[in-house]
Amino acid sequence: MVRKSAKKKRTEEYKKHIGQVPGTLVYTGKKSDKDFHLECFDYTKENIEESILLNIEDVINYKDTDSVTWINVDGLKHTDKIEAIGKQYDLHPLVLEDIVNTTQRPKIDIYDDYLFVVLKMLYYDDKENIVIEQVCLVLGKNYVLTFQESEGDVFGHIRDRLRYANGRIRGLKSDYLMYALIDAVVDNYFSIIETLGNKIEDLETELFTGNAREDINVEVQQLKREILKVRRAIFPLREIISRIEKGEHRLIYKRTITYYRDVYDHLIQVSENIDIYREMIWSLMDMYMTTISNKMNEVMKVLTIMSSIFIPLTFLAGLYGMNFKYIPELEYRYGYFVLLGVMLLMFVGLLFYFKRKKWLR
């Protein structure tokens, strides 16, 4: 019943866009209870102003300034406010539609005055369940807009670098700021990959030692789904960085291309690890099936040995249990004890034979 309800809910999410006019803002995420929040960092090499914007109209004040501005928007459920920001920054309606569509595949759209990038931010919650949150970035001449479903992200150290002028971020343009944000997301992928690797190694050790739990197959399946989710979220990002790296847009300066190339190298490394873990998880499935088969073989071996021992004994018992009148041994005074002795010798002899063949431990 729960599975049918979940399937129905997913189907309803897919149907939200059906029949809508292109550019219609329909939020498809699951964080409908989150508040709207505007965070602003406006800075030059010498100064920085950090503030929380209370009014949507205040956003336009940072569009054409000599400083660089990062405006972080939390709360995609509030489509009317997202649309208002889009109008102030002349964002295409299809861009705004993609911002609130949280099932959007990672991509890059190039416009005359700005770049639009969609990527996936990955992290683990307290129960070590993987969480995939969409992050959209709009790069303008002197600003970067980021859109998230809710508060909480991997950009904490970027904020600190801006506040305390660490590194070169305060001395470069908005294209470097976008690089720093993307790099923060990509760097967090390594922690995801490390956690996945530890999970796989633990399962592998458990299977190798022969102490696998009965429900380990469920855990292997869950881990396989996690890897597929991570792969689907990360692999398209290589194409995005590759297009940025080619320097096809005037907003990306040559001095920043090297940094984007470094992000591309990190993505290649992450992608290779994902492929390795994907192969390992398939090997774990094969290993699990082999373990199950070996356990079944052990059971069948024990049953076969027991059958091999009792078949001749059953034959003798059946032979002398027949109702014929003239069976020579029936009249013998010690015939019963002789038969028991012969059966005992056969039993011990077969056990010795199986032990010698190392069929018994």
N, C-alpha and C positions, 0 to 999 in steps of 0.2 A: 504493500500500500504506500509505503514511504517512497519507494523507487518510482511508482507511477506519479506521485505528486511532484517529485523532483523533475521528472521528464516533462510533465505538463507545464511546470514553472519555466523551464528552459525554453520550451516551445513558445510560450507567451512572450518571453524576452525577444525571441527572434522575430516575432510578428509585429513588434512595435514600429518598425520602419516600413512595413509593407503598406503601400498606398499613400505614403506621405510625400509631400512636395519636396524635391531636392533642396537641401539647405534648412529643412525643419529640424529644430533642436529637440531631440528626444533622449533623455538620460536613460542608459541601459545598465547602469551599475546597481550595486546592492547596498550602497551606503547612503540611503535616502534620509537618514536622521542627522547627517552632519551639518554643522553650521557653516555659513559663508565667512571666509576669512581672507583678508588682503594684507600681504606682508611686502614691504618695500625697502630696498637698499638702493640708495642713490649715492654715487661716489665718484671721486676723482682720485688722483694719485695722492693728494695731500689731505683730503677731507672725505668723510662719509656721514650720511644721514640715514639712520634706521628708524622706520616708523610703521605703524599699523594704520592703514587707510580705512576710514570709517564710511566714506562716501565713494560711490562709483565714479562720480564726476572728478574726483581728485586724481584719477589715473591719467587723464589726458595731460596733466601738467608736466608729466615726465616724458612725453613723446618727442619733443624737439628741444632738447637741452644739450649743453656742452659736456655734461657728465654722462656716466654710464648708469643705467637703472636696471635693477632686477626686481620684477614684481611677481610674487608667488601667489597664486590663486588656489585656495582650498574650498571644496564644496561644489562639485559639478552638478549636483541636483538642482541648484538654483540657476536654471537655464536662462531666465530673464536677465539676470545680472551678467552672465557670460555673454549673452547677446549684446548687452549695453557696452561691455568692454570691447567686444569685437567691432562695434560701430565706431567707437572712438579711435581705434587703431586701424580702421579700414581693412579688417580681416574678411576674407571671402566667406560667404555663408556655408560653403562646403567645408571650410576649415573649422568653423564653429560646430558644424554637425559632427565632424570627426572628433572634436575635443570631448563632447559629452557622450559619444559612442565608445564605451569602455571595452568593447570587443574588437576594436580596430587593430588590424595587423600593423606592426612597426613599419614605418615608412617615412619618406621625405618628399615634400612638395615644394617646388621652387617657384616663387612669385617675383615680380619685379622689385618690390620694396622689402621683402622679407622672406625668410625660410621657415617652413613649418615641419617640425619633426615629431614623430610619435614613437615612443619606446616604452618598454616594460621595466618597472622597478620591482625587484624580487627581494624578499626577506622572509625569515621564519618567525612565526608567532611564538607565544610562550609554550605551546604544546608541540612545537617543532613541526607544524603544518606549514607548507609553503604558501606564501601569499604573493599574488601577482597584481600589481597596481599599475594602471596606465599613467604615464606622465607625458604631457604634450609641451613642446617648447616652440616659441615663436621668436626668431632672431630678427631684430631690426637694426637700423644703423647705429643706434646708441642705447638699445634696450634689449632685454630678454624677458619674455613672459613665460611663466611655467604654470601649468594647470594640473592639479591633483584632485583626487576624490575626497581626501580628508587630510587633516594634519598628521604629521609624522612622516619622515622621509630619511634619505641617506645623505642629505645635504648639510648636516650639522657642521662638518669641518670646513665647508665652503663659507658658511656664515662667519665662522671664526677667522678664516683667512681674510675676509673682507673687513671685519671689525678691527683686527690688529695689524692689517697691512702685511700679512705673511706672504712671502713669495712675490710673484710678479703680477698677480691678478688685478691689483689696483692700478697698475701702470699701463695696462693694455685695454683693447677695445672690447666690445660686446661679444665678438666672435670667440675670444679667449674665455669669456665667462661661460658661454654655451659649451665650449670644450670642457671646462672644469666641471660643469654639471653632468655632462654625459660621462666623463671619466669617473665621477663619483659613483654613478649607477653601475658602470662596467666593473669598477674595482670591487663593488659589493657582490658581483657575480662570483668572484673567487671564493668568498666565504660560503656561498651557496654550493659551489662545486666541492669545496672541502668537506662540508657536511654530508653531501651525497656520497662522497668517497668513503667517509667514515662509516656511514650506514651500510654500504656495500661490503666493506671489509668485515664488519661485525657479522653480517649474515653469512659471508663466505666462511669465516672461522667457525660459526655455529654449525654450518653444514658439513664442513670437513671433520670436525670432531665427533660427528655422529650424535650430537645431543640436541638436534633440531626440535623446536616446539611443533606441536601439531598444527598451529595456525601460522606457521612461517610462510606458507604459500600466499596467504593474504597480504603479509607484509612485503613480500617480493613483488606482488602485483601492484600494491600501492606505490612502491618505490619506482617501478617501471613507469607508472603514470606520471609521477613527479618528474622523472627525467624527460619524458616526452613533452610535458608542459614547459620545462626549462628550455628545451631545445627549440620549441615553437616560438618562445619569447625572445631568444637570443639570436638565432641564426639570421633573421632578416636584418638585424642591426648592422651586419657586416656590409651589406649593400648600401645602407645609408651612409656609413662612414666612408666607404669607397667613393661615393659620389661627392661628398664634401671634400675629401682629400684631393680630388682632381681639380679643385679650385675653379669650378664652373660659375660661381656667383661672386659678384663684386663685394659682398659683405664679408667674405672669407679672405683675410689678408694672407700673403705668402708666408709671413713669419709664423703664422699659426698652423700652417699645413703640417709642419713637422709634428706638432702635438697630436693632431688628429691621426697622423700615421701611427703614432705610438698607441693610441686607443685601438686602432685596427689590429695591430700586433697582439694586443691583449685579447681582443675578441677571437683571433685565430687560435690562441692558446686555450681559451675557454671552450671554443668549439671542438678542438681536438680532444680535450678532456671529456666533454659530453659524449663524443663518439666512442671513446674508450669505455666510459661507464655504461653506455648503452649496450656495447658488446658484452661487458661483464655481467650485466643484469640478465641478458639472455643466457649466458653461461650458468648463472645461478639457477635459472629455471630448469635448464637441462640437468644441472647437478641435483636439484631437488627431486626431479623425476627419477634420476638414477638412484638416489637414496631410497625413495619409495620402492623402486623396483628391487633394490638389494634387500630391503627389509622383507619384502614379499618372498624373495628367493630364500631367505633364511627360514622363514616360516614353512615354505614348501619343502625345504631340505629336511627340517625336523619331522614333518609329517611323513615324508618319503622314507626316512630312516625307521620311524616307528612302524610304518606299514611293512617295510622289508623284514623287520624283526618278527612281527606277529603273523605274517602270511604263512610261513612254514609251521609255526605253532598252531595256527588255526587249521591248517591242513591235517596235522596229526590228530588234533582234537576232533575234527570232523570225520576223519577216517575211522577212528575207534568209537565214534558215536553212532555209526550206522547200525541198523537193526537186523543184521544178518546173524543167523544162529551159529554158524561155524566160522568163527574167527579164532585162529589158534591161540593168540595171546590172551584171549579173554579167560581161558581156563587156567592160565599160569598164575600161581599164588602171588608172586611179586610183580605181576605185569603192570599194575597201576603205578608202583614206585619207579619201575624201570622207565615207563613212559614219561613220568615227571622229570626223571634224571636226564633222559634224552632231550626233553624240551628245555631244561635248564642249561645243558651243555650247548645246545644250539643258540640260545639267547646270549650266553657269555661269549661264545665263538663269534657271533655276528658283531657284538659290541667291540670285541678285540679287533676284528677286521676293519670295521668302520673307523676305529681310532687310529689304526695303522695307516689307513688311507688319508687320514687327517680330515675326514668328513665330520668328525666330532671334535669339539674343543675340550 
